[in-house]
Amino acid sequence: MAPRRDYDIVLLGATGYTGKLTAEYITTSLPTNIKWAVAGRNQSKLQSLVNDLKTLNPTRDTPDIINVANLTTSELSPVAKKTKVLLNTVGPYYLYSTPVVEACAQTGTHYLDVTGETPWVRETIVKYEQTAKKTGAVVIHALGVESAPSDLVAFVATRLVRKVWDCGVMDVVGSVHELKSSGPSGGTLASGLNLIDHYSWSVVKKSSDPFVLSPSQLQPYTKETIYPRNPEPNTYSRTALQKLTGVWSYPRLGTLTTSIAAKANEAIVHRSAGLTPYFYGFNFTYEEYMAVGNPVVGVLVHLAISILVLLIAFPPTRAILKLLAPYKPGAGPTKESSKGDVLELRAVAVAEQLAKTHRKALATFRYEGGLYHLTAILLVEAAAVLLAKEEDVKRAHGAGFLTPSCLGDAYVERLEKANVKIAVQQIGDVGSK
């Protein structure tokens, strides 16, 4: 018999920028019979948060407060034992959250976060995967804007291919079709700029491989660690000039260029495919880009991202970028300024089944509103699925380190009820840009 848990959800890092939005979404959107608590290191800030939450929904009981003085495994384990699901918004994750994952893996507590830090995700999988499998813990990283939308469009497109043609997928090309953002939070900026301070450049470079999180590739890094050359897509190729300029075009997606978040998203999608190869197909590949109005803009975007990556590689320029950051960790865009935010992701999946005309599915993910509010939605609705459908998730995938799409149709349905528009349709081989 599973041990009794005092809480359904514990939210760690509740007083941070993303943490507050997550606490507010739990308060206004989850059933009032959910028993939950907020946890952090500052008692007065936690109490202030709880007082504010009461005004948002006077009909529900306020969450309990759990004070965590130090983020160590020994102190976090008793907290983890009290809850069925632990939501973690404490970043940068590679600096603070390894003990959180360890505590959850050891105690059989389901763990969810919104990191986009691929080297750290890989590190925790290598260290704690077997422990989580033994205790029954489900651990899902990257449930925020990075990388849940990408994982879900690949999932629903593949699902349609399976349903209609009863085969796997050869290639998925994803594109950020529309992005209006009020800007990254201070925590997001700190995570990105400090990543290279924590990990060596060689580790960061290896983490850009799209298969870095695939089950078949997960061995501890050594100096000799070399990944096999990335397989070329099955149904299209880019010329040397297109690769150099970063610009090309694809039917239904239009003119495409480099996307700064692509590598983190590709790694999560390929982990999903590696966890369930009989669903996605054994020749599956996923690539992600950004849609632009014309090739000139595409070249400029590609150059800008290339220069930014180069600047981040050197400590002096990283220091300058940190000074220029508009927000400090714990702060971010106001709710008013983020009302006009929009994210739309599109993806075209090509069926494995051979035919004169390629059989394709077009999937879309669209949300209008604050993108950090979207992150809160993605995180909390994932927790709701685990609370309601834990046995279904484990029956399909087992315990251990899963991905957002492993939550399946139940997750998609909950997001659609939360004003996230997710759609998929069959398309022909030739389409408008």
C-alpha positions in Angstrom: 0.0 0.0 0.0 1.3 3.4 -0.9 2.2 5.7 2.0 -0.4 8.3 3.0 0.5 11.8 1.7 -0.7 15.0 3.4 -0.8 17.0 0.2 -1.7 16.5 -3.4 0.6 19.3 -4.5 3.5 21.1 -2.9 4.8 24.1 -4.9 8.4 24.8 -4.2 9.7 28.3 -5.1 6.2 29.8 -4.8 7.4 33.4 -4.1 9.5 33.7 -7.3 8.1 35.2 -10.5 6.9 31.9 -12.1 6.1 30.5 -8.8 3.6 33.2 -8.0 1.8 32.8 -11.3 1.7 29.0 -10.7 0.2 29.6 -7.2 -2.4 31.9 -8.6 -3.4 29.4 -11.3 -3.8 26.6 -8.7 -5.9 28.9 -6.6 -8.2 30.0 -9.4 -8.4 26.9 -11.6 -8.0 23.6 -9.7 -10.8 22.0 -7.7 -11.2 23.3 -4.1 -10.7 19.8 -2.7 -7.1 19.8 -3.8 -4.9 19.8 -0.7 -1.8 21.8 -1.3 1.1 23.8 0.2 3.6 26.4 -0.8 7.2 26.0 0.1 10.2 28.3 0.2 13.0 29.8 2.3 11.3 33.1 3.3 8.5 32.7 5.7 7.3 36.3 5.5 7.1 36.2 1.7 5.2 33.0 1.8 2.7 34.4 4.2 2.3 37.5 2.1 1.6 35.3 -0.9 -0.9 33.2 0.9 -2.7 36.4 2.0 -2.9 37.6 -1.6 -4.2 34.2 -2.8 -7.1 34.4 -0.5 -8.4 37.5 -2.3 -8.3 35.6 -5.6 -10.6 32.8 -4.5 -12.2 33.3 -1.1 -14.1 30.0 -1.4 -11.1 27.8 -1.2 -8.8 27.1 1.8 -5.5 28.8 1.7 -2.4 26.5 1.2 -0.3 25.5 4.1 3.2 27.0 4.4 6.3 24.8 4.5 9.5 26.6 5.3 12.6 25.1 3.7 15.8 26.7 5.1 18.3 24.9 2.9 17.8 23.2 -0.5 19.5 20.0 0.6 18.4 16.4 0.0 18.2 15.7 3.7 15.9 18.7 4.3 13.8 18.2 1.2 13.1 14.5 1.6 10.6 15.0 4.5 8.9 17.6 2.3 8.7 15.3 -0.7 7.3 12.5 1.5 4.3 14.7 2.4 3.1 15.2 -1.2 2.0 13.2 -4.2 3.3 15.8 -6.7 6.0 18.4 -6.2 6.1 21.4 -8.6 9.5 23.1 -8.7 10.0 26.6 -9.9 13.4 27.2 -8.3 16.0 28.2 -10.8 18.5 28.2 -12.2 17.8 24.6 -11.8 21.4 23.4 -12.3 22.4 25.6 -9.3 19.6 24.8 -6.8 17.4 21.9 -7.9 19.5 18.7 -8.1 18.7 17.9 -4.5 15.0 18.4 -5.2 15.0 15.8 -8.0 17.1 13.4 -5.8 14.6 13.8 -2.9 11.6 13.1 -5.1 13.3 10.2 -6.9 14.2 8.6 -3.5 10.7 9.0 -2.0 8.6 8.0 -5.0 7.2 11.6 -5.3 6.2 12.8 -8.7 8.3 15.8 -9.8 7.5 18.5 -12.4 9.4 21.6 -13.4 9.8 24.2 -16.2 13.5 24.1 -16.9 15.0 24.6 -20.4 18.5 23.6 -19.2 19.3 20.6 -21.3 22.8 19.7 -19.7 21.1 19.6 -16.3 18.2 17.6 -17.5 20.6 15.0 -18.9 22.6 15.0 -15.7 19.6 14.3 -13.5 18.4 11.5 -15.8 21.8 9.8 -15.7 22.0 10.1 -11.9 18.4 9.3 -10.8 16.6 7.4 -13.5 17.0 4.0 -12.0 16.1 5.3 -8.5 12.9 6.9 -9.8 11.9 3.7 -11.6 12.4 1.6 -8.4 10.3 4.0 -6.2 7.6 4.7 -8.8 8.4 8.4 -9.1 7.4 10.1 -12.4 9.8 13.0 -13.2 9.0 15.4 -16.0 11.3 18.3 -16.9 10.6 21.1 -19.4 6.9 21.6 -18.8 7.0 25.3 -19.6 7.1 27.2 -22.9 10.3 25.3 -23.4 9.5 22.5 -24.3 5.9 21.3 -23.8 4.4 23.1 -26.9 7.0 21.5 -29.2 6.5 18.1 -27.6 2.8 18.3 -27.9 2.6 19.3 -31.6 4.9 16.4 -32.5 2.7 14.1 -30.4 -0.7 15.1 -31.8 0.7 15.1 -35.4 2.1 11.6 -34.9 -1.2 10.5 -33.2 -3.1 11.5 -36.3 -0.7 9.7 -38.6 -1.1 6.6 -36.4 -4.9 6.8 -36.5 -5.3 7.5 -40.2 -2.5 5.5 -41.8 -1.4 3.1 -39.0 2.3 3.9 -39.3 5.0 5.9 -37.7 6.5 9.2 -38.7 9.6 9.9 -40.7 10.1 13.6 -40.2 8.5 16.4 -38.2 9.4 20.0 -39.1 8.2 22.5 -36.4 8.2 26.3 -36.6 7.5 29.1 -34.3 4.9 30.6 -36.5 4.0 33.6 -34.3 5.8 34.9 -31.2 4.9 38.1 -29.4 6.5 38.3 -26.1 6.9 41.0 -23.4 10.3 39.6 -22.7 12.1 36.9 -20.6 12.0 37.0 -16.8 15.1 37.7 -14.7 15.3 34.0 -13.8 15.2 32.9 -17.4 18.0 35.3 -18.3 20.1 34.3 -15.3 19.7 30.6 -16.2 20.8 31.1 -19.8 23.7 33.5 -19.1 25.1 31.5 -16.2 24.8 28.1 -17.8 28.3 28.2 -19.3 29.7 29.2 -15.9 28.4 26.0 -14.5 29.1 23.6 -17.3 32.2 23.4 -19.5 31.8 24.6 -23.1 32.3 21.0 -24.3 29.4 19.8 -22.3 27.2 22.6 -23.5 28.1 21.9 -27.1 27.4 18.2 -26.7 24.0 19.1 -25.2 23.1 20.8 -28.5 22.8 17.4 -30.1 19.1 16.8 -30.7 19.4 13.2 -29.5 21.3 14.0 -26.3 18.3 13.0 -24.1 17.4 9.9 -26.1 17.4 6.8 -24.0 19.9 5.1 -26.3 22.4 8.0 -25.8 22.3 8.4 -22.1 25.7 7.4 -20.7 27.9 9.5 -18.4 30.0 12.0 -20.3 33.7 11.2 -20.9 36.3 12.9 -22.8 35.7 10.4 -25.6 31.9 10.9 -25.7 31.0 11.3 -29.3 27.5 11.1 -30.6 26.8 9.5 -34.0 26.3 12.0 -36.8 22.7 13.3 -36.8 20.7 11.4 -39.4 19.6 13.4 -42.3 15.8 13.9 -42.6 14.1 11.3 -44.7 12.0 13.5 -46.9 13.8 16.7 -47.5 17.3 18.2 -47.5 18.8 21.7 -47.3 21.5 23.0 -49.6 24.9 24.2 -48.3 23.8 27.8 -48.9 20.6 27.3 -46.9 22.6 25.8 -44.0 25.1 28.7 -44.2 22.4 31.5 -44.2 20.0 29.6 -41.9 17.1 30.3 -44.3 15.0 27.9 -46.2 11.3 27.3 -46.9 8.9 24.4 -46.3 5.3 23.9 -47.5 2.7 25.1 -45.0 5.3 26.6 -42.8 6.7 29.3 -45.1 10.2 30.8 -44.9 12.1 29.5 -41.9 15.2 30.5 -40.0 17.1 29.6 -36.8 15.1 29.4 -33.6 17.0 30.1 -30.4 15.0 27.6 -28.4 15.2 24.8 -31.0 17.9 22.7 -29.5 16.3 22.3 -26.1 12.9 21.5 -27.7 14.4 19.0 -30.2 16.1 17.1 -27.3 12.8 16.7 -25.4 10.9 15.6 -28.5 13.5 13.1 -29.4 13.4 11.7 -25.9 9.6 11.2 -26.3 10.3 9.4 -29.6 13.0 7.3 -27.9 10.7 6.3 -25.0 7.9 5.2 -27.3 9.5 4.2 -30.7 6.6 1.9 -31.7 4.3 5.0 -31.6 6.6 7.6 -33.2 8.4 5.3 -35.6 12.0 4.1 -35.7 13.1 6.6 -38.4 11.6 9.6 -36.5 13.4 13.0 -36.7 12.3 16.4 -35.4 13.7 19.8 -36.3 12.5 23.2 -35.2 12.8 26.7 -36.8 11.3 30.1 -36.7 9.0 31.5 -39.4 9.9 34.9 -40.9 8.3 37.2 -43.4 11.1 37.0 -46.0 14.6 35.6 -46.5 16.4 38.9 -45.6 14.8 38.9 -42.2 15.7 35.2 -41.9 19.4 35.9 -42.5 19.4 38.7 -40.0 17.8 36.6 -37.3 20.2 33.7 -38.0 23.2 36.1 -37.7 21.9 37.7 -34.6 21.4 34.4 -32.8 24.9 33.3 -34.0 26.5 36.5 -32.6 24.5 36.1 -29.3 25.8 32.5 -28.9 29.3 33.8 -29.5 29.0 36.6 -27.0 27.7 34.3 -24.3 30.7 32.0 -24.8 33.1 34.7 -23.4 33.0 35.7 -19.7 33.5 39.5 -20.2 30.6 39.8 -22.7 28.4 37.5 -20.4 29.1 40.0 -17.6 28.0 42.9 -19.7 24.8 41.1 -20.8 24.0 40.4 -17.2 24.3 44.1 -16.4 22.0 45.0 -19.3 19.3 42.5 -18.3 16.0 44.4 -17.8 14.9 42.2 -14.8 16.6 40.6 -11.9 15.9 37.0 -10.8 12.5 36.9 -9.2 11.1 39.6 -11.4 9.6 39.8 -14.9 7.1 41.4 -17.2 3.9 42.8 -15.6 0.6 41.1 -16.2 -0.5 44.3 -18.1 2.5 44.3 -20.4 2.1 40.6 -21.2 -1.6 40.6 -22.2 -0.6 40.9 -25.8 1.7 37.9 -25.8 1.1 35.2 -28.4 2.7 31.9 -29.1 1.8 29.8 -32.1 3.8 26.7 -33.0 3.1 24.7 -36.1 4.5 21.3 -37.2 4.2 19.2 -40.3 4.7 15.4 -39.8 5.4 13.1 -42.8 4.1 9.6 -42.5 6.5 6.6 -42.9 4.1 4.8 -45.3 5.5 5.0 -48.8 3.3 6.7 -51.3 3.7 8.7 -54.5 2.3 11.7 -52.6 3.6 12.2 -49.0 1.0 11.8 -46.4 1.2 14.5 -43.9 -0.4 16.0 -40.8 -0.3 19.6 -39.7 -0.5 20.3 -36.0 -0.8 23.7 -34.3 -0.4 25.0 -30.7 -1.6 28.5 -30.0 -2.0 30.6 -26.9 -2.9 34.2 -26.5 -1.9 35.8 -23.2 1.1 36.1 -21.0 3.7 33.4 -21.8 4.7 32.9 -18.2 1.0 32.4 -17.4 1.1 29.8 -20.1 4.0 28.1 -18.3 1.9 28.1 -15.1 -1.0 26.4 -17.0 1.3 23.8 -18.5 2.9 23.0 -15.2 -0.3 22.8 -13.1 -2.4 20.9 -15.7 0.4 18.3 -15.9 0.1 17.9 -12.1 -3.7 17.5 -12.4 -3.2 14.7 -15.0 -0.8 12.9 -12.7 -3.2 13.2 -9.8 -6.1 11.8 -11.8 -4.4 9.5 -14.2 -1.3 8.2 -12.5 -1.9 4.6 -13.2 -2.7 5.2 -16.9 0.6 7.1 -17.3 2.6 4.4 -15.6 0.8 1.7 -17.5 1.8 3.4 -20.8 5.3 4.5 -19.9 6.3 3.2 -16.5 7.9 5.4 -13.9 11.1 7.4 -14.3 12.0 10.4 -16.4 9.2 11.0 -18.8 8.3 14.0 -21.1 5.3 16.3 -21.4 3.7 14.3 -24.2 3.8 11.1 -22.0 0.8 12.6 -20.3 -1.1 11.9 -23.5 -4.6 12.8 -24.5 -5.7 13.7 -21.0 -3.1 16.5 -20.9 -4.1 17.8 -24.3 -7.8 17.9 -23.3 -7.1 19.7 -20.0 -5.0 22.3 -21.9 -7.7 22.9 -24.4 -10.1 23.6 -21.5 -7.6 26.2 -20.3 -7.8 28.2 -23.5 -4.8 26.6 -25.2 -5.8 25.9 -28.8 -4.4 22.6 -30.1 -5.4 21.3 -33.5 -4.3 18.8 -36.1 -5.4 18.0 -39.6 -4.5 15.9 -42.7 -2.8 17.9 -45.5 -1.6 17.3 -49.0 2.0 17.3 -50.2 1.7 20.8 -51.7 0.5 23.7 -49.7 0.7 27.5 -49.4 3.4 29.0 -47.3 
